[in-house]
Amino acid sequence: MKLGQVASAARDIFSARLVYGEPVERAGTVVIPAAAVLGGGGGGGDDTGALPVREGAGFGMFARPVGAFVVHGGEVTWVPAVDVTRLGLAALGVAALVRILARRARA
């Protein structure tokens, strides 16, 4: 795949379609899921004219759900996603910090 093709594919992938999912309707309520999406890429090539031509490119992305817009009865509300893993890690970090501070206070 040529460098230009990779850039074109990345442009198609990194769009609002990644952030907002397809709306889902059930019993008069519409839910529009949303995600946080981070990505980047880069590439380069050898312009010396020597054969073989050397080119390279790559990109990557990270996405996680952040919540959903809920449309019901003409009103829109935001419902955040709860990341239990992130909350658990934060709790462990706080517990470790409290323990360290308690040891320092005793010393």
N, C-alpha and C positions, 0 to 999 in steps of 0.2 A: 504494500500500500504506500503510495506516494505521500509526501509531507502535506500537500494541499488537500488530499483526500482525508487525512487524519484530522486536519483543522476543520474541514467541513462537517465531518461526523461529530466532532466535539461540539460544534455550534448547534447541531441538531439535538444533541443529547442534553446540553445545559440550557434548558428552557423553563418557562413557567409550568409546563406540564409535570416537571419533577417536583415542584413545590406544592401545587394544588392537584389533588387527585380528582377523578371523575365524580361528579355529584351522585349521591345515592338517595333515592326517594322511597319512603315507606310510610304509609298511612298519613299522608299530608305533611310529613316532616322531611326536609332535605338536609343531608349531611355532606359537607365538603371537607375532606381530609386535607391537612397541610403538613408539610415537612420542612425541616431545615436542611439545606443542601449546600455542601462546600465542594469545590473542585478546582482543579488547575491542570496545567499541562505545559509542555514545552517541546522543542525539537531543534534540529539543526542539520546542517549538511556540509559536505566538503565541496568547495567551489574551485578546487585546483584544476579541474578538468581531467584528472587522472582516472583511469579505469581500474577497478570497478568504482562506480559512483557510490559514495557513502552518504546515506541519509538516515535519520532516526527521529522518532517522535514518540510521545506517550502522554497519557493523561490519566487521572484518577479522580474518584469522587467519593464522598461520604454523605450519607443521608440518614436522618432519624426523624420519626414522627414527633410533632410538637403539639398537635391538637386538631380541632375541627371547628368549622363554622357550622352552626345548626340554625336552620331557617324553619320557623314554625309560627303559624298564625300571624304572618307579616312582620315578625321580629327576628333579628339576627343576634345570636349569642355566640360567644367564643368558649369552647370547652377545652382546656389544656390537657395534653396527654401526660400521664404520670409515669415517669421512668423509675421503676422500683429499684433497679440496679444502681442507678445514679444516687438515689436517696440512701440506699444501704451503704454505698461507698462513702458518701458524705458523713453519715452517722459514725462509721468506723474512724474516719479522719478526726471528727470532733472528739470522740472518745479517747483516741490516742493523744490528742493535744491536751485534753483535760488531765490525763494521767501524767504526762510530762510536766505540766505546770504544777500539779500537786506534788510531785517529787522534788521539784526545784524549791517550792515553798517550804518543804520540810527541811531542806538542807541548809 
